[in-house]
Amino acid sequence: MGAHATPPPPLTPAQIMFALFASCAAVWSWFVWRERQHAHRVHILMATLCVFKAFTLMAQVRLETWSSTYALLPAKPQLTPQ
């Protein structure tokens, strides 16, 4: 009963930017879809670029997570020549 939960780690800048780009892409896509008769093709390209940028940031977050995980692992023993 007395166990305390550990607080979650703070958000990294890459996580914040992923959330920002993903939400911008969603809003942009919704707006272009709603006004599709007046939207130019460049707006569809811009929404696609926002989605790809969000995917790039998500991959960066995953790499940061893995690198911090590997930093916690014990070092491999060095083999010495005999």
DSSP file (Angstrom, degrees, kcal/mol; ACC not computed):
  #  RESIDUE AA STRUCTURE BP1 BP2  ACC     N-H-->O    O-->H-N    N-H-->O    O-->H-N    TCO  KAPPA ALPHA  PHI   PSI    X-CA   Y-CA   Z-CA
    1    1 A M              0   0    0      0, 0.0     0, 0.0     0, 0.0     0, 0.0   0.000 360.0 360.0 360.0 -29.0    0.0    0.0    0.0
    2    2 A G        +     0   0    0      2,-0.1     2,-0.2     0, 0.0     0, 0.0   0.341 360.0 126.1 -89.6   8.5    2.9    2.4    0.7
    3    3 A A        -     0   0    0      1,-0.0     2,-0.4     0, 0.0     0, 0.0  -0.477  50.0-146.8 -71.5 132.6    4.5    2.0   -2.7
    4    4 A H        -     0   0    0     -2,-0.2     2,-0.3     1,-0.0    -2,-0.1  -0.827  11.9-128.0-100.0 135.7    5.1    5.3   -4.4
    5    5 A A        -     0   0    0     -2,-0.4    -1,-0.0     1,-0.1     0, 0.0  -0.607  25.8-117.3 -79.7 141.1    4.9    5.5   -8.2
    6    6 A T        -     0   0    0     -2,-0.3    -1,-0.1     1,-0.1     0, 0.0  -0.580  32.4-111.7 -77.7 140.3    7.9    7.1   -9.9
    7    7 A P        -     0   0    0      0, 0.0    -1,-0.1     0, 0.0     0, 0.0  -0.364  37.6-100.4 -68.8 150.9    7.0   10.3  -11.8
    8    8 A P        -     0   0    0      0, 0.0     3,-0.1     0, 0.0    -3,-0.0  -0.379  44.1 -98.8 -68.7 151.3    7.3   10.1  -15.6
    9    9 A P        -     0   0    0      0, 0.0     3,-0.1     0, 0.0    -3,-0.0  -0.323  47.5 -92.9 -67.2 154.6   10.4   11.6  -17.1
   10   10 A P        -     0   0    0      0, 0.0     2,-0.2     0, 0.0     0, 0.0  -0.277  48.3 -95.2 -65.6 154.6   10.1   15.1  -18.5
   11   11 A L        -     0   0    0     -3,-0.1     0, 0.0     1,-0.1     0, 0.0  -0.462  36.6-131.4 -71.5 139.9    9.3   15.4  -22.2
   12   12 A T     >  -     0   0    0     -2,-0.2     4,-2.1     1,-0.1     3,-0.3  -0.500  24.1-109.6 -83.9 160.2   12.2   15.8  -24.5
   13   13 A P  H  > S+     0   0    0      0, 0.0     4,-2.6     0, 0.0     5,-0.2   0.864 120.2  56.0 -57.5 -35.1   12.3   18.6  -27.2
   14   14 A A  H  > S+     0   0    0      1,-0.2     4,-2.2     2,-0.2    47,-0.1   0.887 106.7  49.5 -65.8 -37.7   11.8   16.0  -29.9
   15   15 A Q  H  > S+     0   0    0     -3,-0.3     4,-2.1     2,-0.2    -1,-0.2   0.902 112.0  48.0 -66.3 -40.5    8.7   14.7  -28.2
   16   16 A I  H  X S+     0   0    0     -4,-2.1     4,-2.2     1,-0.2    -2,-0.2   0.924 113.1  47.2 -65.6 -44.0    7.2   18.2  -27.9
   17   17 A M  H  X S+     0   0    0     -4,-2.6     4,-2.9     2,-0.2     5,-0.3   0.856 109.0  55.2 -68.3 -34.0    8.0   18.9  -31.6
   18   18 A F  H  X S+     0   0    0     -4,-2.2     4,-2.8     2,-0.2     5,-0.2   0.945 109.7  46.3 -61.1 -46.6    6.5   15.6  -32.6
   19   19 A A  H  X S+     0   0    0     -4,-2.1     4,-2.1     1,-0.2    -2,-0.2   0.896 113.9  49.4 -62.6 -39.7    3.3   16.5  -30.9
   20   20 A L  H  X S+     0   0    0     -4,-2.2     4,-2.4     2,-0.2    -2,-0.2   0.941 114.5  42.9 -65.1 -48.2    3.3   20.0  -32.4
   21   21 A F  H  X S+     0   0    0     -4,-2.9     4,-2.6     2,-0.2    -2,-0.2   0.893 113.9  51.7 -67.5 -39.0    4.0   18.8  -36.0
   22   22 A A  H  X S+     0   0    0     -4,-2.8     4,-2.1    -5,-0.3    -1,-0.2   0.916 112.7  45.1 -64.3 -41.8    1.4   15.9  -35.7
   23   23 A S  H  X S+     0   0    0     -4,-2.1     4,-2.6    -5,-0.2     5,-0.2   0.896 112.9  50.8 -70.1 -37.9   -1.3   18.3  -34.5
   24   24 A C  H  X S+     0   0    0     -4,-2.4     4,-2.9     2,-0.2     5,-0.2   0.912 110.8  49.5 -63.0 -41.3   -0.4   20.9  -37.2
   25   25 A A  H  X S+     0   0    0     -4,-2.6     4,-2.6     2,-0.2    -2,-0.2   0.898 111.7  48.7 -64.4 -39.8   -0.6   18.2  -39.9
   26   26 A A  H  X S+     0   0    0     -4,-2.1     4,-2.3     2,-0.2    -2,-0.2   0.936 114.6  44.0 -66.0 -45.7   -4.0   17.0  -38.5
   27   27 A V  H  X S+     0   0    0     -4,-2.6     4,-2.5     2,-0.2    -2,-0.2   0.921 115.0  49.2 -64.7 -43.7   -5.4   20.6  -38.5
   28   28 A W  H  X S+     0   0    0     -4,-2.9     4,-2.7    -5,-0.2     5,-0.2   0.926 112.2  48.0 -61.6 -45.4   -3.9   21.4  -41.9
   29   29 A S  H  X S+     0   0    0     -4,-2.6     4,-2.5    -5,-0.2    -1,-0.2   0.901 112.0  49.5 -62.8 -41.7   -5.3   18.2  -43.4
   30   30 A W  H  X S+     0   0    0     -4,-2.3     4,-2.4     2,-0.2    -1,-0.2   0.923 112.6  47.4 -63.0 -43.8   -8.8   18.8  -41.9
   31   31 A F  H  X S+     0   0    0     -4,-2.5     4,-2.1     2,-0.2    -2,-0.2   0.917 113.2  47.4 -65.6 -43.3   -8.8   22.4  -43.2
   32   32 A V  H  < S+     0   0    0     -4,-2.7     7,-0.2     1,-0.2    -1,-0.2   0.905 112.9  49.6 -64.5 -40.8   -7.7   21.3  -46.7
   33   33 A W  H >< S+     0   0    0     -4,-2.5     3,-1.1    -5,-0.2    -2,-0.2   0.908 111.1  49.4 -64.0 -40.6  -10.3   18.6  -46.8
   34   34 A R  H 3< S+     0   0    0     -4,-2.4     3,-0.2     1,-0.3    -1,-0.2   0.867 121.9  33.3 -66.7 -36.8  -13.0   20.9  -45.7
   35   35 A E  T >X S+     0   0    0     -4,-2.1     3,-1.7     1,-0.2     4,-1.0  -0.193  78.6 137.1-109.1  38.4  -12.1   23.5  -48.3
   36   36 A R  T <4  +     0   0    0     -3,-1.1    -1,-0.2     1,-0.3     3,-0.1   0.759  64.5  60.9 -64.0 -26.0  -11.0   21.0  -50.9
   37   37 A Q  T 34 S+     0   0    0     -3,-0.2    -1,-0.3     1,-0.2    -2,-0.1   0.739 115.8  34.5 -72.4 -19.2  -12.7   22.8  -53.8
   38   38 A H  T <4 S+     0   0    0     -3,-1.7     2,-0.3    -6,-0.2    -2,-0.2   0.459  96.1 106.4-108.7  -4.8  -10.6   25.9  -53.1
   39   39 A A     <  -     0   0    0     -4,-1.0     2,-0.2    -7,-0.2    -7,-0.0  -0.562  60.6-141.0 -82.4 137.2   -7.4   24.1  -52.0
   40   40 A H    >>  -     0   0    0     -2,-0.3     3,-1.2     1,-0.1     4,-0.8  -0.518  27.0-108.3 -88.1 163.0   -4.4   24.0  -54.4
   41   41 A R  H 3> S+     0   0    0      1,-0.3     4,-2.0     2,-0.2     3,-0.3   0.782 114.4  68.5 -64.1 -26.1   -2.2   20.9  -54.7
   42   42 A V  H 3> S+     0   0    0      1,-0.2     4,-2.4     2,-0.2    -1,-0.3   0.829  93.9  57.9 -64.2 -29.0    0.6   22.6  -52.8
   43   43 A H  H <> S+     0   0    0     -3,-1.2     4,-2.1     2,-0.2    -1,-0.2   0.866 104.8  50.0 -69.3 -35.0   -1.5   22.5  -49.6
   44   44 A I  H  X S+     0   0    0     -4,-0.8     4,-2.1    -3,-0.3    -2,-0.2   0.906 110.8  50.3 -66.5 -40.9   -1.8   18.7  -49.9
   45   45 A L  H  X S+     0   0    0     -4,-2.0     4,-2.5     2,-0.2    -2,-0.2   0.904 108.9  51.9 -62.2 -41.6    2.0   18.5  -50.4
   46   46 A M  H  X S+     0   0    0     -4,-2.4     4,-2.1     2,-0.2    -2,-0.2   0.904 109.1  49.4 -62.9 -41.7    2.5   20.7  -47.3
   47   47 A A  H  X S+     0   0    0     -4,-2.1     4,-2.0     2,-0.2    -1,-0.2   0.908 111.0  50.4 -63.6 -40.4    0.3   18.5  -45.2
   48   48 A T  H  X S+     0   0    0     -4,-2.1     4,-2.4     1,-0.2    -2,-0.2   0.903 108.9  51.4 -64.3 -41.2    2.2   15.5  -46.4
   49   49 A L  H  X S+     0   0    0     -4,-2.5     4,-2.3     1,-0.2    -1,-0.2   0.884 108.1  52.3 -63.8 -37.7    5.5   17.1  -45.5
   50   50 A C  H  X S+     0   0    0     -4,-2.1     4,-2.1     2,-0.2    -1,-0.2   0.899 109.5  49.8 -63.3 -39.9    4.2   17.9  -42.0
   51   51 A V  H  X S+     0   0    0     -4,-2.0     4,-2.2     2,-0.2    -2,-0.2   0.933 111.8  47.6 -64.5 -45.3    3.3   14.2  -41.6
   52   52 A F  H  X S+     0   0    0     -4,-2.4     4,-2.2     1,-0.2    -2,-0.2   0.877 110.6  51.8 -65.3 -36.7    6.7   13.1  -42.7
   53   53 A K  H  X S+     0   0    0     -4,-2.3     4,-2.3     2,-0.2    -1,-0.2   0.898 108.8  51.1 -64.7 -39.5    8.4   15.6  -40.4
   54   54 A A  H  X S+     0   0    0     -4,-2.1     4,-2.2     2,-0.2    -2,-0.2   0.906 109.8  49.8 -63.7 -40.7    6.3   14.2  -37.5
   55   55 A F  H  X S+     0   0    0     -4,-2.2     4,-2.2     2,-0.2    -2,-0.2   0.889 109.3  52.3 -64.5 -38.3    7.4   10.7  -38.4
   56   56 A T  H  X S+     0   0    0     -4,-2.2     4,-1.9     1,-0.2    -2,-0.2   0.919 110.6  47.1 -62.7 -43.5   11.1   11.8  -38.5
   57   57 A L  H  X S+     0   0    0     -4,-2.3     4,-2.2     2,-0.2    -2,-0.2   0.872 109.4  54.2 -66.4 -36.2   10.7   13.3  -35.0
   58   58 A M  H  X S+     0   0    0     -4,-2.2     4,-2.1     1,-0.2    -1,-0.2   0.909 108.6  49.1 -63.7 -40.6    9.1   10.2  -33.8
   59   59 A A  H  X S+     0   0    0     -4,-2.2     4,-2.2     1,-0.2    -2,-0.2   0.881 108.9  53.2 -64.5 -37.5   12.0    8.1  -35.0
   60   60 A Q  H  X S+     0   0    0     -4,-1.9     4,-2.3     2,-0.2    -2,-0.2   0.894 107.5  50.9 -64.6 -39.7   14.4   10.6  -33.3
   61   61 A V  H  X S+     0   0    0     -4,-2.2     4,-2.3     1,-0.2    -1,-0.2   0.913 109.4  51.0 -63.1 -41.9   12.5   10.1  -30.0
   62   62 A R  H  X S+     0   0    0     -4,-2.1     4,-2.5     1,-0.2    -2,-0.2   0.900 109.9  49.9 -63.1 -39.6   12.8    6.3  -30.5
   63   63 A L  H  X S+     0   0    0     -4,-2.2     4,-2.7     2,-0.2    -1,-0.2   0.899 110.2  50.1 -65.9 -39.8   16.6    6.6  -31.1
   64   64 A E  H  X S+     0   0    0     -4,-2.3     4,-2.0     2,-0.2    -1,-0.2   0.895 111.1  50.0 -63.5 -38.9   17.0    8.8  -28.0
   65   65 A T  H  X S+     0   0    0     -4,-2.3     4,-1.8     2,-0.2    -2,-0.2   0.932 112.8  45.9 -65.1 -45.3   15.1    6.2  -26.0
   66   66 A W  H  X S+     0   0    0     -4,-2.5     4,-2.7     1,-0.2    -2,-0.2   0.904 111.3  51.5 -65.9 -40.8   17.2    3.4  -27.2
   67   67 A S  H  X S+     0   0    0     -4,-2.7     4,-1.5     1,-0.2    -1,-0.2   0.887 111.1  47.6 -66.3 -36.8   20.5    5.2  -26.7
   68   68 A S  H  X S+     0   0    0     -4,-2.0     4,-0.8     2,-0.2    -1,-0.2   0.843 111.6  51.9 -71.2 -30.7   19.5    6.0  -23.1
   69   69 A T  H >X S+     0   0    0     -4,-1.8     3,-0.8     1,-0.2     4,-0.7   0.919 109.1  49.2 -68.1 -43.4   18.5    2.4  -22.6
   70   70 A Y  H >< S+     0   0    0     -4,-2.7     3,-0.6     1,-0.2    -2,-0.2   0.814 103.7  60.9 -65.6 -29.2   21.9    1.2  -23.9
   71   71 A A  H 3< S+     0   0    0     -4,-1.5    -1,-0.2     1,-0.2    -2,-0.2   0.786 102.3  52.9 -67.5 -25.5   23.7    3.6  -21.6
   72   72 A L  H << S+     0   0    0     -3,-0.8    -1,-0.2    -4,-0.8    -2,-0.2   0.686  89.7  96.6 -82.7 -17.8   22.1    1.8  -18.6
   73   73 A L  S << S-     0   0    0     -4,-0.7     3,-0.1    -3,-0.6     2,-0.0  -0.397  86.2-102.5 -71.5 147.7   23.3   -1.6  -19.8
   74   74 A P        -     0   0    0      0, 0.0    -1,-0.1     0, 0.0    -2,-0.1  -0.368  43.4 -99.7 -68.0 151.4   26.5   -3.0  -18.2
   75   75 A A        -     0   0    0      1,-0.1     3,-0.0    -3,-0.1    -4,-0.0  -0.360  39.3-104.3 -69.4 149.0   29.7   -2.7  -20.4
   76   76 A K        -     0   0    0      1,-0.1     2,-0.2    -3,-0.1    -1,-0.1  -0.493  40.5-105.1 -71.2 142.5   30.8   -5.8  -22.2
   77   77 A P        -     0   0    0      0, 0.0     2,-0.4     0, 0.0    -1,-0.1  -0.485  35.2-120.8 -68.9 139.0   33.8   -7.5  -20.7
   78   78 A Q        -     0   0    0     -2,-0.2     2,-0.5    -3,-0.0    -3,-0.0  -0.646  19.3-133.1 -81.9 132.1   37.0   -6.8  -22.7
   79   79 A L        -     0   0    0     -2,-0.4    -1,-0.0     0, 0.0     0, 0.0  -0.736  19.3-152.8 -85.0 127.7   38.7   -9.9  -24.0
   80   80 A T        -     0   0    0     -2,-0.5     2,-0.1     1,-0.0     0, 0.0  -0.834  19.6-114.1-102.0 138.7   42.4   -9.8  -23.3
   81   81 A P              0   0    0      0, 0.0    -1,-0.0     0, 0.0     0, 0.0  -0.424 360.0 360.0 -69.0 144.8   44.8  -11.7  -25.6
   82   82 A Q              0   0    0     -2,-0.1    -2,-0.0     0, 0.0     0, 0.0   0.421 360.0 360.0-105.2 360.0   46.6  -14.6  -23.9
